[in-house]
Structure formats: C-alpha cells, structure tokens
C-alpha cells in the first residue's frame, strides 16, 4: 500500500524555534529537554491522573483538565525534536522512555493514555511523512495545546475517499468509526482512498471544529461510534 501526505499549509519552511524566557508562561509551558525528563514528568503526573480518574469516567465527558495538565507538563510536545520545543521522544533510541511515558499515563488513567497515544502517533507520522514546513506548522499547533489523533478505522462501504475538485484540490468524503477524542481532537490524521484508477491511500490532517457525537463504552468514554468526514483539502 502506498501513501502520500496531503497537508496544505501556508507556513514557510522552519527548522528551529527559539523559546525565549519571556514567552514561557502557564499558557506556554517550558518544554522538556530529553526523553528522561519526559519519563519523569509522566511519573509525577500519574498519581494526579489516578486521583481524578473516577470523576472523568462519565459518558459524554472529556478529560479536558487532564490534557491541560499534560500540556503544562510538556508532554503534548515531548514527541518533537528539541529544535521544535520537544523532548526527542520520537527517536528510536528513546523507545524505552516512550514506553515508560505511556505506561505512567496509562496507569493514571487508561482512557487518557489512549487519546494521548493517538496524539503522539499522529505527530510521529507527520514528522516521518510531512515536509519541513508541515512539520513546523503542526508542531506549533501541538505547542498551542491542540490535540492530534489518527482516525483510520472505517466500514468499507462508508470509507473516506478523495473527490477531485478544480485547481488541484480534493474533497474528503465518507465516515470513520471509533474516532477517539472526536469533538476534542483538533488535528486528526485521516486516511483516505485515492480517486478511482489510482492505488493506495493518503493521509490528510483535517482541522476539526468541536461537535457533539454519540459515544460508546469501548476502552474509553470518548470513542466516537461514527464520525462523518467531509470538506476540501
């Protein structure tokens, strides 16, 4: 299966982000600088997540506060390189620390860990398949606290596909099932089939507005049962 990455952004190529002391505030937290620091931050946060887990295990709710904690701890950007405000947790040499980070968050609140893993996976795919400008643009979104996810599962007859439009643009049409974090994930990576006659799939990062959707008790209260996806890309 082949894959292309269609992420239209207007940002200029960027490889380094300067984080001056004057802009490090509760709304712009100090980034973690290494995988070991990310691991330690997740370990410190786990008891707090556990203490709050019962309050967030409610149908229709989302652990917004918990993800504010993750952002304040620097964990939403830990999978980025230090040049983009991250902790280098994306590197193969950091796999052990990554697994420990996921373990700590999961033991605190398994459902939070599920959404966090999707966030990390999406940023990893963007770094592997995106251009330098795309990586820089979406790294800025992660630093701003926007959640990412990967929405792949679908019923084949309703699956997402690309419809050609004028001027080299496409429209996404179809639906995904079990879209974790739907209504709260702002930057989902969505797989879509190419138009007829071209084999393979593409990955699109589709900015999503907040919308209500029905939820299922399926490994987390925030897995959307069916999520329509439509719009130009």
SVG drawing of the C-alpha trace seen along z (x, -y; Angstrom):
<svg xmlns="http://www.w3.org/2000/svg" viewBox="-25 -38 44 41">
<polyline fill="none" stroke="black" stroke-width="0.4" points="0.0,0.0 1.3,-3.4 0.7,-6.6 1.0,-10.3 0.8,-13.1 -1.6,-15.9 -1.3,-18.7 -1.8,-22.1 -0.2,-24.7 1.0,-28.3 3.9,-28.3 7.4,-28.9 10.0,-26.1 11.2,-26.3 13.6,-24.1 14.3,-25.9 12.1,-27.5 13.6,-30.0 11.8,-29.8 12.7,-33.0 12.3,-33.2 9.7,-36.0 7.3,-33.7 7.4,-30.7 4.2,-31.1 1.5,-28.8 -0.1,-29.2 3.3,-28.5 5.0,-26.0 8.7,-25.3 9.4,-22.3 11.0,-19.1 14.6,-18.7 15.2,-15.0 13.4,-11.6 14.4,-11.1 12.7,-14.4 9.6,-13.3 9.6,-10.0 10.0,-11.7 7.2,-14.2 4.8,-11.4 5.7,-9.6 5.0,-12.7 1.6,-13.2 0.4,-9.6 -0.9,-9.8 -2.8,-13.0 -4.4,-11.4 -5.4,-8.4 -7.0,-10.5 -9.2,-12.2 -10.0,-9.2 -13.3,-8.4 -14.6,-12.0 -13.9,-11.8 -15.3,-8.3 -18.6,-9.7 -20.4,-9.2 -20.3,-12.4 -17.5,-13.9 -13.9,-14.5 -10.8,-14.9 -10.1,-18.5 -8.4,-19.3 -6.2,-16.3 -4.9,-17.3 -4.3,-20.8 -2.0,-19.0 -0.3,-17.1 0.4,-20.3 1.6,-22.1 4.0,-19.2 5.4,-19.5 4.1,-16.1 2.0,-17.1 5.2,-18.2 7.5,-15.5 7.5,-13.7 9.0,-16.6 12.7,-17.4 14.2,-19.9 14.5,-22.4 10.7,-22.5 10.1,-22.6 10.1,-18.8 12.0,-16.2 13.3,-14.0 10.9,-11.2 10.3,-10.4 13.7,-8.9 14.2,-5.1 16.8,-5.4 14.1,-6.9 11.7,-3.9 12.2,-2.7 11.4,-6.1 8.4,-6.4 7.0,-3.1 7.5,-4.3 5.7,-7.6 2.8,-5.7 2.8,-3.3 2.8,-6.1 -0.1,-7.9 -2.0,-4.7 -1.7,-3.6 -3.0,-7.0 -6.0,-7.0 -6.1,-4.4 -8.5,-6.3 -6.4,-9.4 -3.5,-7.3 -5.4,-6.0 -6.1,-9.5 -2.5,-10.6 -1.0,-7.7 -3.1,-8.7 -1.7,-12.3 1.8,-11.0 1.3,-8.7 -0.1,-11.5 2.9,-13.8 5.2,-10.9 3.6,-10.2 3.7,-13.9 7.4,-14.0 8.0,-10.9 5.9,-11.8 5.5,-15.6 7.6,-18.4 9.7,-20.7 7.0,-23.4 4.3,-21.0 6.2,-19.6 6.9,-23.1 3.3,-24.2 1.8,-21.3 4.5,-21.4 3.2,-24.9 -0.3,-23.5 0.9,-21.0 2.7,-23.7 -0.5,-25.7 -2.2,-22.7 -4.2,-21.3 -4.8,-17.6 -3.9,-15.3 -5.2,-11.8 -5.2,-9.1 -8.6,-8.1 -8.2,-5.0 -11.0,-2.5 -14.0,-2.6 -16.7,-0.5 -15.6,0.1 -18.9,-0.9 -18.7,-4.3 -15.0,-4.7 -13.3,-8.1 -12.2,-8.8 -10.9,-11.8 -13.1,-13.5 -11.2,-15.7 -12.1,-19.4 -10.8,-22.2 -7.3,-23.7 -5.7,-20.5 -7.8,-20.3 -9.7,-17.4 -12.8,-16.9 -12.7,-14.3 -16.0,-12.4 -17.0,-9.4 -17.0,-8.4 -14.7,-6.9 -15.7,-4.6 -14.3,-4.7 -12.7,-8.1 -11.1,-8.5 -11.4,-12.0 -13.9,-13.2 -15.2,-16.6 -12.0,-17.4 -9.2,-16.3 -8.5,-19.4 -6.0,-17.9 -6.9,-14.3 -4.9,-12.4 -7.4,-10.8 -6.7,-8.1 -8.5,-8.4 -8.5,-6.4 -7.4,-8.0 -9.9,-8.5 -10.7,-5.6 -7.8,-4.5 -5.1,-5.2 -3.9,-2.6 -3.1,-3.4 -4.2,-5.8 -3.3,-9.3 -3.0,-10.8 -4.8,-14.2 -4.7,-16.4 -8.2,-17.8 -8.8,-20.7 -12.0,-19.8 -14.5,-22.0 -16.0,-20.9 -19.1,-18.9 -21.1,-16.6 -21.2,-12.9 -22.6,-9.8 -20.1,-7.8 -19.6,-4.2 -18.1,-2.5 -15.3,-0.9 -12.0,-1.2 -12.7,-4.9 -15.8,-7.1 -14.5,-9.3 -14.5,-6.9 -17.0,-8.2 -19.1,-5.5 -19.3,-7.1 -17.7,-10.4 -18.7,-11.9 -15.8,-13.5 -16.3,-15.9 -14.6,-19.0 -12.0,-20.4 -8.3,-19.7"/>
</svg>
